Amino acid sequence: MTFSRRQALRAVLLTMLALYFLYLQATGRLFSYINPAYTTFSKVATLGLCLLSLQQSTRIWTVAKTGHSCGCGHNHVHAKKRWRWIGYGLVVLPAVLGFSIAPVPLNASIAANKANPTTLAHSNAIINNNYMSEQGYDEAIAALKNNEAINIQAEMFAPYYEMISSEPEAFQSKTITLEGFVHNQANGTRTINRFLITHCVADASVLSFFIHGEMTQSLKDNEWVQLEGTIEHRSGRAVIRVTAIDQLPTPTQPYVYPVLTQIVVNETPDE
């Protein structure tokens, strides 16, 4: 039996990657990268890495084998080693960066590079596991249309944003309460924002409402606040005249997600 340094290194790398996935799930940092709907897939991947690392550990001690020549007269060792180390680097890099650098939520600097706030009405690429019953969704939409006071919760942020942005005249003079982070634009205007995540942070889009009023003058970029104000219809868009501001800590779950409705079928037994 001989000790194989190469197999030991592979076992260490797989173990490191498995521990990193466990660390993301234990700390909740996983949701800084992916939609919570994919938690199950992440757990399956973590289990697979743990099993692979255990299996790889059994190969550290191997039976010595006698080498042989392929007879071509060429030395293949250097080329194989080069690609092998590149592969090791690709495996270990995410874990090293993940352990050493804390994830930072998407913020105003990213929002500045996104498109100007527009309606989501023409987007048909929303795929998500954030389900609501059809009845619950209809009730939430009805409340938006009928109530004079609108309170936008995270789970309904995307559909409420779409409706208010599509028909700002229908919500003129209604009061609104919402949470988000502030972005001060170069032209002096300000917005309150949330990032919409469909699958992961790579497909993030920013949902923004323009805000104004004396109370907004002191707001800083990336500051998380809860705003209360009145919706105004200006130049074809909904603008919030702010009447109250409360500072908030950065939430552990700063993103919002699309809502899909599911139809619940009530089956009645045959008589």
C-alpha positions as CSV (number, residue, x, y, z in Angstrom):
1,M,0.0,0.0,0.0
2,T,1.3,3.4,-0.9
3,F,0.1,6.9,0.1
4,S,-1.1,8.9,-3.0
5,R,-0.6,12.6,-2.6
6,R,-2.7,13.3,-5.7
7,Q,-5.7,11.4,-4.4
8,A,-5.3,13.0,-1.0
9,L,-5.3,16.4,-2.6
10,R,-8.5,15.6,-4.4
11,A,-10.1,14.4,-1.2
12,V,-9.2,17.7,0.5
13,L,-10.5,19.8,-2.3
14,L,-13.9,17.9,-2.4
15,T,-14.1,18.2,1.4
16,M,-13.4,21.9,1.2
17,L,-16.1,22.4,-1.4
18,A,-18.6,20.3,0.6
19,L,-17.9,22.3,3.7
20,Y,-18.4,25.6,1.8
21,F,-21.8,24.5,0.7
22,L,-22.7,23.5,4.3
23,Y,-21.4,26.9,5.5
24,L,-23.6,28.8,3.0
25,Q,-26.7,26.9,4.1
26,A,-25.9,27.1,7.9
27,T,-25.3,30.9,7.7
28,G,-28.1,31.7,5.3
29,R,-25.6,33.3,2.9
30,L,-26.8,30.9,0.2
31,F,-29.7,33.3,-0.5
32,S,-27.3,36.0,-1.3
33,Y,-26.6,34.1,-4.5
34,I,-29.8,32.1,-5.4
35,N,-33.5,32.1,-5.2
36,P,-34.7,30.3,-2.0
37,A,-36.8,28.1,-4.3
38,Y,-33.6,26.2,-5.2
39,T,-32.7,25.3,-1.6
40,T,-33.6,21.6,-2.2
41,F,-31.2,21.4,-5.2
42,S,-28.5,23.0,-3.2
43,K,-29.0,20.4,-0.4
44,V,-28.8,17.6,-2.9
45,A,-25.6,19.0,-4.4
46,T,-24.1,19.3,-0.9
47,L,-25.0,15.7,-0.1
48,G,-23.4,14.6,-3.4
49,L,-20.2,16.5,-2.6
50,C,-20.0,14.9,0.9
51,L,-20.4,11.4,-0.6
52,L,-17.8,12.1,-3.3
53,S,-15.3,13.4,-0.7
54,L,-15.9,10.2,1.4
55,Q,-15.5,8.0,-1.6
56,Q,-12.3,9.9,-2.7
57,S,-10.9,9.4,0.8
58,T,-10.9,5.6,0.3
59,R,-8.5,6.1,-2.6
60,I,-5.7,7.8,-0.7
61,W,-4.0,4.5,0.1
62,T,-3.5,2.5,-3.1
63,V,-1.7,-0.6,-4.4
64,A,1.5,0.3,-6.2
65,K,1.4,-0.2,-9.9
66,T,4.3,-0.7,-12.3
67,G,4.4,2.0,-14.9
68,H,4.6,1.3,-18.6
69,S,5.5,3.2,-21.8
70,C,3.0,3.8,-24.5
71,G,5.9,3.6,-27.0
72,C,5.3,6.9,-28.8
73,G,8.6,8.4,-27.5
74,H,6.8,11.5,-26.1
75,N,6.7,12.8,-22.5
76,H,3.0,13.3,-21.6
77,V,3.6,14.1,-17.9
78,H,4.0,17.9,-18.1
79,A,0.8,18.5,-20.2
80,K,-1.2,16.3,-17.8
81,K,0.1,18.1,-14.8
82,R,-0.6,21.5,-16.2
83,W,-4.3,20.7,-16.9
84,R,-4.6,18.9,-13.6
85,W,-3.5,22.0,-11.6
86,I,-5.8,24.2,-13.7
87,G,-8.7,21.8,-12.7
88,Y,-7.7,21.9,-9.1
89,G,-7.7,25.7,-9.1
90,L,-11.2,25.9,-10.6
91,V,-12.5,23.7,-7.8
92,V,-10.7,25.4,-4.9
93,L,-11.2,29.0,-6.0
94,P,-14.9,29.4,-5.2
95,A,-14.4,27.9,-1.8
96,V,-11.4,30.1,-0.9
97,L,-13.2,33.3,-2.1
98,G,-16.4,32.3,-0.4
99,F,-14.8,31.7,3.0
100,S,-12.6,34.8,2.8
101,I,-15.0,37.4,1.3
102,A,-18.5,38.0,2.8
103,P,-21.2,38.4,0.2
104,V,-22.5,41.9,-0.4
105,P,-26.1,42.4,-1.5
106,L,-26.7,44.1,-4.8
107,N,-26.9,47.9,-4.1
108,A,-27.2,51.3,-5.6
109,S,-24.0,51.1,-7.6
110,I,-25.6,48.1,-9.5
111,A,-28.9,49.8,-9.8
112,A,-27.2,52.7,-11.5
113,N,-26.1,50.4,-14.3
114,K,-29.5,48.8,-14.8
115,A,-32.2,50.1,-17.1
116,N,-34.4,53.0,-15.9
117,P,-37.4,51.8,-13.9
118,T,-40.1,50.5,-16.2
119,T,-43.1,48.2,-16.1
120,L,-42.7,44.5,-16.0
121,A,-45.8,44.0,-18.2
122,H,-43.8,42.8,-21.2
123,S,-41.6,40.4,-19.3
124,N,-42.5,36.7,-19.9
125,A,-39.3,35.2,-18.5
126,I,-40.4,34.9,-14.9
127,I,-40.0,31.3,-13.7
128,N,-40.2,30.8,-10.0
129,N,-41.4,28.6,-7.1
130,N,-42.7,31.4,-5.0
131,Y,-46.3,30.1,-5.2
132,M,-49.5,31.6,-3.9
133,S,-53.0,30.1,-4.3
134,E,-55.0,31.7,-7.1
135,Q,-57.6,32.9,-4.5
136,G,-54.9,34.5,-2.3
137,Y,-53.3,36.2,-5.2
138,D,-56.7,37.6,-6.5
139,E,-57.4,38.9,-3.0
140,A,-54.1,40.6,-2.8
141,I,-54.6,42.3,-6.2
142,A,-58.1,43.3,-5.2
143,A,-56.8,44.9,-2.0
144,L,-54.3,46.9,-4.1
145,K,-57.1,48.2,-6.4
146,N,-59.7,48.9,-3.7
147,N,-57.8,50.1,-0.6
148,E,-56.8,53.7,-0.3
149,A,-53.7,52.7,1.8
150,I,-51.3,50.4,0.1
151,N,-48.7,48.4,2.1
152,I,-46.3,46.6,-0.2
153,Q,-44.9,43.5,1.4
154,A,-41.9,41.7,-0.1
155,E,-43.8,38.7,-1.4
156,M,-46.1,40.9,-3.5
157,F,-43.6,43.6,-4.4
158,A,-43.2,42.6,-8.0
159,P,-46.9,42.4,-9.0
160,Y,-47.8,45.5,-7.1
161,Y,-44.9,47.3,-8.7
162,E,-46.1,46.2,-12.1
163,M,-49.6,47.4,-11.6
164,I,-48.8,50.7,-10.1
165,S,-46.2,51.4,-12.8
166,S,-48.5,50.3,-15.6
167,E,-51.5,52.5,-14.4
168,P,-50.1,55.2,-12.2
169,E,-53.3,57.4,-12.8
170,A,-55.4,54.7,-11.1
171,F,-53.4,55.0,-7.9
172,Q,-53.2,58.8,-7.8
173,S,-53.4,60.2,-4.2
174,K,-53.4,56.8,-2.5
175,T,-51.0,56.4,0.4
176,I,-48.3,53.8,0.1
177,T,-45.8,52.2,2.5
178,L,-42.8,50.2,1.3
179,E,-39.3,49.2,2.2
180,G,-36.1,49.4,0.0
181,F,-32.7,50.9,-0.4
182,V,-32.1,54.4,-1.7
183,H,-30.3,55.4,-4.9
184,N,-29.4,59.1,-5.5
185,Q,-29.1,59.5,-9.3
186,A,-26.7,61.8,-11.0
187,N,-29.5,64.2,-12.1
188,G,-30.5,64.8,-8.5
189,T,-33.6,62.5,-8.5
190,R,-33.9,59.7,-5.9
191,T,-35.5,56.3,-6.0
192,I,-36.4,53.6,-3.6
193,N,-35.5,50.2,-5.0
194,R,-35.6,46.4,-4.6
195,F,-33.9,43.8,-6.7
196,L,-36.1,41.2,-8.4
197,I,-34.4,37.8,-8.5
198,T,-35.8,35.1,-10.8
199,H,-33.1,32.4,-10.5
200,C,-29.9,33.9,-9.2
201,V,-28.2,37.3,-8.8
202,A,-27.0,37.2,-12.4
203,D,-30.5,37.8,-13.7
204,A,-31.4,40.5,-11.2
205,S,-33.5,43.4,-12.4
206,V,-34.1,46.6,-10.3
207,L,-37.7,47.7,-9.4
208,S,-37.7,51.4,-8.6
209,F,-40.1,54.1,-7.5
210,F,-39.1,57.8,-7.9
211,I,-39.4,59.6,-4.6
212,H,-39.4,63.3,-3.7
213,G,-40.0,65.7,-0.7
214,E,-38.0,67.6,1.8
215,M,-37.5,64.5,4.0
216,T,-35.7,62.7,1.2
217,Q,-32.9,65.3,0.8
218,S,-30.7,63.7,3.5
219,L,-31.1,60.1,2.3
220,K,-27.8,58.4,1.3
221,D,-27.0,55.8,-1.3
222,N,-27.7,52.2,-0.1
223,E,-29.5,53.3,3.0
224,W,-32.4,51.0,3.8
225,V,-35.6,52.7,4.8
226,Q,-39.3,52.3,5.2
227,L,-41.1,55.1,3.4
228,E,-44.7,56.3,3.7
229,G,-46.1,58.8,1.2
230,T,-48.6,59.6,-1.4
231,I,-48.6,58.4,-5.0
232,E,-48.5,61.1,-7.6
233,H,-48.9,60.7,-11.4
234,R,-46.1,62.7,-13.1
235,S,-45.0,62.4,-16.7
236,G,-46.6,59.0,-17.1
237,R,-45.0,57.4,-14.1
238,A,-45.8,56.9,-10.4
239,V,-43.9,59.2,-8.1
240,I,-44.0,59.0,-4.3
241,R,-44.2,62.2,-2.3
242,V,-42.6,61.1,1.0
243,T,-44.3,62.0,4.3
244,A,-42.5,59.7,6.7
245,I,-39.2,57.9,6.8
246,D,-37.8,55.2,9.2
247,Q,-34.3,53.9,8.9
248,L,-33.9,50.1,8.7
249,P,-30.9,47.8,9.1
250,T,-30.0,45.9,5.9
251,P,-32.3,42.9,5.8
252,T,-30.8,39.4,5.8
253,Q,-33.0,38.7,2.8
254,P,-32.9,41.9,0.7
255,Y,-34.3,40.6,-2.6
256,V,-37.9,40.1,-3.9
257,Y,-39.1,37.3,-6.1
258,P,-41.8,36.8,-8.8
259,V,-45.1,35.3,-7.7
260,L,-46.7,32.4,-9.5
261,T,-50.2,31.4,-8.8
262,Q,-51.3,27.8,-8.5
263,I,-54.8,26.5,-9.1
264,V,-56.1,24.4,-6.2
265,V,-58.5,21.7,-7.4
266,N,-61.0,20.5,-4.8
267,E,-61.9,17.0,-5.7
268,T,-65.2,15.6,-4.5
269,P,-65.7,11.9,-4.0
270,D,-68.0,10.1,-6.3
271,E,-71.5,9.5,-4.9
